[in-house]
Amino acid sequence: MNFLHLKESDLKKNTLLLIDNQVIFHPSISPNGIPDFTNYLGKNFILIIDRNILTQLILLLKKGQLKNDFSRKIISSLMFWAQINNIAITSGLALSEYASTKQSNDDASFENNMFKTAFDYYDMKIWLDLALERRKTIPILELNNQIEYDFYKEYDHYKMHYLELIKMAQLFFNKSITLEEKFKLFHTWNYENILICKYTTIYFALLLGGRINTFKKIGCDFNKLIEKCKNQAWDLSYLSLWSTFYYFENEGDDIYLFATLDKDLKLIFKETHKEQIDVYQKLFGRRLGKQISENISQVYKERIKPEINDSQLVELIKLESNNLSVLIESMRNGM
């Protein structure tokens, strides 16, 4: 059995690195990126990491170093923090995103093999020393065996978010309708066609309120716009899929945390889980915000949760993509 002698000051420095940079989130434990595990003793914690974190970790394992000092400190700090606190780390969603982008399981399987091997390959002290800048490199990870995994799947959550982003892009670029009308049209369409997601609701408000710049500098390039929609759809998928895990936490012992360095994801999560806040009045002022909020409340009524199937989503994506293409083409012709 190996023993690791640690200074209390080192543990504190490592933890403060994550707290100061607000990396770890949970609606109750860490709504603002500052974890408080009071009343959660005895639970099994699982940490979901997003694609950006996994990408930097894999690069570190392959190269033995990272040019970005901040990324190196945060990634290694996260690895040490999770292991010293017996918190499992999962990269499944990040690997599914990668496999979807590549339309293949090959690269995602390679990364998963690297990821799984890393936990036994490196001593925890290596991660701590890297986090506290006592070293800047680690031994390159060498894989002896590789297993094939099946990550190439597009979740319904992703397809719905992708569809939502296409619809949002239509409304975002449509200059002929008012801000109030954009919100009412989107939420009416959302209510009539797919499941309702609180993260999407907040994201759309932040998008139209100028706090998130997803479509900035894209112009009239339809292909780039579609790629942006796909990327943002995966970001929202992390939050909505994660919400299906923590929704049932009171019925079991597993608690799912989420780690990200993405500023927009952090903002969406924080604004969604703030108590007693009207995001519309905050973004658009008291009068306009109140009007938008009232319009939206008139749209949503009690309903039986609709059954959403894959063929429906595929057809809606085709339809709304075509509508977006027509709008973008009209914008190009009007330039």
C-alpha positions as CSV (number, residue, x, y, z in Angstrom):
1,M,0.0,0.0,0.0
2,N,1.3,3.4,-1.0
3,F,1.0,6.4,1.4
4,L,0.9,10.0,0.4
5,H,2.1,12.5,3.0
6,L,0.3,15.8,2.5
7,K,0.6,19.2,4.1
8,E,-2.7,20.8,5.1
9,S,-1.6,24.0,3.4
10,D,-1.2,22.1,0.1
11,L,-4.7,20.6,0.3
12,K,-6.0,24.1,1.0
13,K,-4.1,25.7,-1.9
14,N,-5.4,23.0,-4.3
15,T,-9.0,23.4,-3.2
16,L,-8.9,27.2,-3.3
17,L,-7.6,27.0,-6.9
18,L,-10.9,25.3,-7.9
19,I,-13.0,27.5,-5.7
20,D,-11.5,30.8,-6.9
21,N,-12.0,29.8,-10.5
22,Q,-15.5,28.4,-10.0
23,V,-15.0,25.1,-11.8
24,I,-17.4,22.7,-10.0
25,F,-21.2,23.1,-10.0
26,H,-24.4,21.6,-8.5
27,P,-27.8,23.2,-8.0
28,S,-27.6,22.7,-4.2
29,I,-24.0,22.0,-3.3
30,S,-22.4,24.5,-5.6
31,P,-24.8,26.8,-7.5
32,N,-22.1,29.5,-7.8
33,G,-19.1,27.3,-8.3
34,I,-18.2,27.2,-4.6
35,P,-18.9,23.7,-3.2
36,D,-20.4,23.2,0.2
37,F,-20.9,19.5,1.0
38,T,-22.7,20.0,4.3
39,N,-25.6,17.5,4.7
40,Y,-24.2,15.4,1.9
41,L,-22.0,13.1,3.9
42,G,-22.1,9.4,2.9
43,K,-23.1,10.0,-0.7
44,N,-21.3,8.7,-3.8
45,F,-20.1,11.7,-5.8
46,I,-19.6,11.5,-9.6
47,L,-18.0,14.4,-11.4
48,I,-19.0,15.0,-15.1
49,I,-16.4,16.9,-17.1
50,D,-17.1,18.8,-20.3
51,R,-15.4,18.6,-23.6
52,N,-13.0,21.5,-23.1
53,I,-11.7,19.9,-19.8
54,L,-11.3,16.5,-21.4
55,T,-9.5,17.9,-24.5
56,Q,-6.9,19.6,-22.3
57,L,-6.5,16.5,-20.1
58,I,-5.9,14.2,-23.1
59,L,-3.4,16.7,-24.6
60,L,-1.5,16.8,-21.3
61,L,-1.4,13.0,-21.3
62,K,-0.2,12.8,-24.9
63,K,2.3,15.6,-24.8
64,G,3.3,15.5,-21.1
65,Q,2.8,19.3,-20.9
66,L,0.4,22.1,-21.7
67,K,1.5,25.5,-23.1
68,N,-1.4,27.1,-21.2
69,D,-0.3,27.5,-17.6
70,F,-3.9,28.1,-16.4
71,S,-5.3,25.0,-18.1
72,R,-2.4,22.9,-16.7
73,K,-3.1,24.0,-13.1
74,I,-6.9,23.6,-13.3
75,I,-6.8,20.2,-15.0
76,S,-4.2,18.8,-12.6
77,S,-5.9,20.4,-9.6
78,L,-9.2,18.8,-10.6
79,M,-7.6,15.3,-11.0
80,F,-6.0,15.5,-7.6
81,W,-9.1,17.0,-5.9
82,A,-11.4,14.2,-7.2
83,Q,-9.1,11.4,-6.4
84,I,-8.1,12.6,-2.9
85,N,-11.9,13.0,-2.1
86,N,-12.8,9.6,-3.7
87,I,-14.9,11.3,-6.3
88,A,-15.3,9.4,-9.6
89,I,-14.8,11.3,-12.8
90,T,-16.8,10.5,-15.9
91,S,-16.2,11.8,-19.4
92,G,-19.0,9.9,-21.2
93,L,-20.9,13.0,-22.5
94,A,-17.7,14.7,-23.7
95,L,-16.7,11.5,-25.6
96,S,-20.2,11.3,-27.1
97,E,-19.8,14.9,-28.3
98,Y,-16.4,14.1,-29.8
99,A,-17.7,10.9,-31.5
100,S,-20.6,12.8,-32.9
101,T,-18.3,15.5,-34.3
102,K,-16.0,12.9,-35.9
103,Q,-19.0,10.6,-36.8
104,S,-16.9,7.7,-35.6
105,N,-16.0,5.8,-32.4
106,D,-12.3,5.5,-33.2
107,D,-10.9,8.8,-31.8
108,A,-13.3,8.8,-28.9
109,S,-12.3,5.2,-28.0
110,F,-8.6,6.2,-28.0
111,E,-9.3,9.1,-25.7
112,N,-11.4,7.0,-23.3
113,N,-8.5,4.5,-23.1
114,M,-6.1,7.3,-22.3
115,F,-8.6,8.7,-19.7
116,K,-9.2,5.4,-17.9
117,T,-5.5,4.5,-17.9
118,A,-4.4,7.9,-16.4
119,F,-5.9,7.2,-13.0
120,D,-3.6,4.2,-12.3
121,Y,-0.7,5.5,-14.4
122,Y,0.1,8.6,-12.3
123,D,0.6,9.0,-8.6
124,M,-1.7,11.6,-7.0
125,K,1.4,13.6,-5.9
126,I,2.2,14.3,-9.6
127,W,-1.2,16.0,-10.0
128,L,-0.7,18.0,-6.9
129,D,2.8,19.1,-7.8
130,L,1.6,20.1,-11.3
131,A,-1.3,22.1,-9.8
132,L,0.9,23.9,-7.4
133,E,3.5,24.5,-10.1
134,R,6.3,22.5,-8.5
135,R,6.6,20.8,-11.9
136,K,5.4,21.7,-15.4
137,T,5.6,18.3,-17.1
138,I,4.5,14.8,-16.5
139,P,5.6,11.5,-18.1
140,I,3.8,10.9,-21.4
141,L,1.2,8.2,-21.1
142,E,1.9,5.1,-23.1
143,L,-1.1,2.8,-24.0
144,N,-0.4,-0.9,-24.1
145,N,-4.0,-2.1,-24.9
146,Q,-7.0,-0.4,-26.5
147,I,-10.6,-1.3,-26.1
148,E,-13.3,-0.2,-28.6
149,Y,-16.2,1.8,-27.1
150,D,-19.5,2.9,-28.5
151,F,-19.9,6.6,-28.1
152,Y,-21.3,7.6,-31.5
153,K,-24.9,8.4,-30.6
154,E,-26.9,11.5,-30.7
155,Y,-29.1,11.9,-27.7
156,D,-32.6,13.2,-28.0
157,H,-31.6,16.0,-25.7
158,Y,-28.9,17.0,-28.3
159,K,-31.3,16.9,-31.2
160,M,-33.9,18.9,-29.4
161,H,-31.3,21.5,-28.4
162,Y,-29.9,21.6,-32.0
163,L,-33.5,22.2,-33.2
164,E,-34.0,24.9,-30.6
165,L,-30.7,26.6,-31.7
166,I,-31.8,26.7,-35.3
167,K,-35.1,28.3,-34.3
168,M,-33.3,30.8,-32.1
169,A,-31.0,31.7,-34.9
170,Q,-34.0,32.5,-37.1
171,L,-35.4,34.8,-34.5
172,F,-32.0,36.3,-33.6
173,F,-31.3,37.4,-37.2
174,N,-34.9,38.5,-38.0
175,K,-34.9,42.3,-37.8
176,S,-38.6,42.7,-38.7
177,I,-40.0,41.6,-35.4
178,T,-39.8,43.1,-31.9
179,L,-37.9,41.7,-28.9
180,E,-41.2,40.8,-27.2
181,E,-42.4,39.0,-30.3
182,K,-39.2,37.0,-30.6
183,F,-39.7,35.6,-27.1
184,K,-43.4,34.9,-27.6
185,L,-42.8,33.2,-31.0
186,F,-40.0,31.0,-29.6
187,H,-41.8,29.9,-26.5
188,T,-45.0,29.2,-28.4
189,W,-43.1,27.1,-30.9
190,N,-41.2,25.4,-28.1
191,Y,-44.5,24.6,-26.2
192,E,-46.1,23.1,-29.4
193,N,-43.2,21.0,-30.6
194,I,-40.7,19.7,-28.0
195,L,-39.9,19.4,-24.3
196,I,-39.3,22.5,-22.3
197,C,-35.9,23.1,-20.8
198,K,-35.2,25.7,-18.2
199,Y,-31.5,26.1,-19.3
200,T,-32.7,26.8,-22.9
201,T,-35.1,29.4,-21.5
202,I,-32.3,31.2,-19.7
203,Y,-29.9,30.8,-22.6
204,F,-32.3,32.5,-25.1
205,A,-32.8,35.4,-22.7
206,L,-29.0,35.8,-22.3
207,L,-28.6,35.5,-26.1
208,L,-31.1,38.2,-26.9
209,G,-29.9,40.3,-24.0
210,G,-26.4,40.4,-25.4
211,R,-24.7,38.5,-22.5
212,I,-23.9,35.5,-24.7
213,N,-22.5,36.1,-28.2
214,T,-23.0,32.7,-29.9
215,F,-23.8,34.2,-33.4
216,K,-21.4,37.1,-33.2
217,K,-19.3,37.7,-36.3
218,I,-20.8,34.9,-38.3
219,G,-22.7,37.1,-40.7
220,C,-24.5,35.4,-43.5
221,D,-22.5,32.2,-43.6
222,F,-25.1,29.4,-43.3
223,N,-22.6,26.6,-42.8
224,K,-20.8,28.4,-40.0
225,L,-24.1,29.2,-38.4
226,I,-25.1,25.5,-38.4
227,E,-21.8,24.5,-36.8
228,K,-22.4,27.1,-34.1
229,C,-25.8,25.7,-33.5
230,K,-24.4,22.2,-33.2
231,N,-21.7,23.3,-30.8
232,Q,-24.1,25.2,-28.6
233,A,-26.6,22.4,-28.6
234,W,-23.9,20.1,-27.1
235,D,-23.3,22.7,-24.3
236,L,-26.9,22.8,-23.4
237,S,-27.1,19.0,-23.6
238,Y,-24.5,18.8,-20.8
239,L,-26.8,20.8,-18.6
240,S,-30.1,19.1,-19.5
241,L,-28.8,15.6,-19.4
242,W,-27.1,16.3,-16.1
243,S,-30.4,17.6,-14.8
244,T,-32.0,14.2,-15.4
245,F,-29.4,12.8,-13.0
246,Y,-29.7,15.2,-10.2
247,Y,-33.5,15.3,-10.5
248,F,-33.6,11.8,-8.8
249,E,-30.8,12.4,-6.3
250,N,-33.2,12.2,-3.3
251,E,-34.1,8.7,-4.2
252,G,-30.5,7.3,-4.3
253,D,-26.9,7.7,-3.0
254,D,-25.3,9.1,-6.2
255,I,-24.7,12.8,-6.5
256,Y,-23.6,14.2,-9.9
257,L,-21.4,17.3,-10.0
258,F,-20.4,19.1,-13.2
259,A,-17.0,20.7,-14.0
260,T,-16.5,23.3,-16.7
261,L,-14.3,26.2,-17.6
262,D,-16.7,27.5,-20.3
263,K,-17.8,31.0,-19.3
264,D,-21.2,30.8,-21.1
265,L,-22.0,27.4,-19.5
266,K,-21.2,28.9,-16.1
267,L,-23.4,31.9,-16.7
268,I,-26.3,29.8,-18.0
269,F,-26.1,27.6,-14.9
270,K,-25.7,30.4,-12.4
271,E,-28.6,32.4,-13.8
272,T,-30.9,29.4,-14.0
273,H,-30.3,28.5,-10.3
274,K,-30.4,31.9,-8.8
275,E,-33.1,32.3,-6.2
276,Q,-35.8,35.0,-6.6
277,I,-34.6,36.6,-9.8
278,D,-36.5,37.8,-12.8
279,V,-33.9,37.4,-15.6
280,Y,-36.0,39.4,-18.0
281,Q,-36.2,42.5,-15.9
282,K,-32.5,42.1,-15.1
283,L,-31.6,42.0,-18.8
284,F,-34.2,44.3,-20.4
285,G,-35.4,46.7,-17.6
286,R,-38.4,46.6,-15.4
287,R,-41.1,47.6,-17.9
288,L,-40.0,45.5,-20.9
289,G,-38.8,42.6,-18.8
290,K,-42.1,42.4,-17.0
291,Q,-44.0,42.4,-20.4
292,I,-41.8,39.6,-21.8
293,S,-42.3,37.6,-18.6
294,E,-46.0,38.0,-18.7
295,N,-46.2,37.1,-22.4
296,I,-44.2,33.9,-21.8
297,S,-46.4,32.9,-18.8
298,Q,-49.5,33.2,-21.1
299,V,-47.9,30.6,-23.5
300,Y,-47.2,27.9,-21.0
301,K,-50.1,26.0,-19.6
302,E,-50.3,22.6,-17.9
303,R,-49.9,19.8,-20.4
304,I,-49.1,16.1,-20.5
305,K,-45.5,15.6,-21.3
306,P,-45.4,14.8,-25.1
307,E,-43.8,11.8,-26.5
308,I,-40.9,12.9,-28.7
309,N,-39.6,10.4,-31.3
310,D,-36.5,10.5,-33.5
311,S,-38.4,10.8,-36.8
312,Q,-40.3,13.9,-35.5
313,L,-37.0,15.6,-34.5
314,V,-35.3,14.7,-37.8
315,E,-38.2,16.2,-39.8
316,L,-38.4,19.3,-37.7
317,I,-34.7,19.8,-38.0
318,K,-35.0,19.6,-41.8
319,L,-37.9,22.0,-41.8
320,E,-36.3,24.6,-39.5
321,S,-32.9,24.3,-41.2
322,N,-34.6,25.1,-44.5
323,N,-36.4,28.1,-43.0
324,L,-33.1,29.4,-41.6
325,S,-31.4,28.9,-45.0
326,V,-34.1,31.0,-46.7
327,L,-33.7,33.7,-44.1
328,I,-29.9,33.8,-44.4
329,E,-30.1,33.9,-48.2
330,S,-32.5,36.8,-48.1
331,M,-30.1,38.6,-45.8
332,R,-27.3,37.9,-48.3
333,N,-29.3,39.3,-51.1
334,G,-30.2,42.4,-49.1
335,M,-26.6,43.2,-48.4
